[in-house]
Amino acid sequence: MQRSHFRFPVIQRRLQSFRKRQHAIRDGPIETFD
């Protein structure tokens, strides 16, 4: 159970970064990569 607890935040972070990239591509140039 501890594994999933530690793995969950990583997946969420990846999802957020993926969404940010999609938004950046839609808006135009990619400048936010922090």
N, C-alpha and C positions, 0 to 999 in steps of 0.2 A: 504493500500500500504506500510505503514511503516513496517508492520509485515513481509511481504515477504522480504523487504530490510534487515531486521535483521536476518531473517531465512536463507537467501541464503548463507552467509559466513559459517554458521554452517554446512550446507550440504556439501559445498565444502571441509571444513576441514575434515569432516567424510570420504569423498571420498578419499582425499589425504592419510589419515591415513590408510584407507583400502588398497589402492594401495601399500603403503609402506609395509604393512604386507605381501601382496601377493609377493612382490619382495623379502622380507626377507626370506619368506618360500622357494621361488624358489632358491635363492642364497644359502640358508642353514640355519645356526643357526640365531635366532632372537636376535640381540644385540642392535638395534637402536629402542628405544621406547620413545624417547623424543618428 
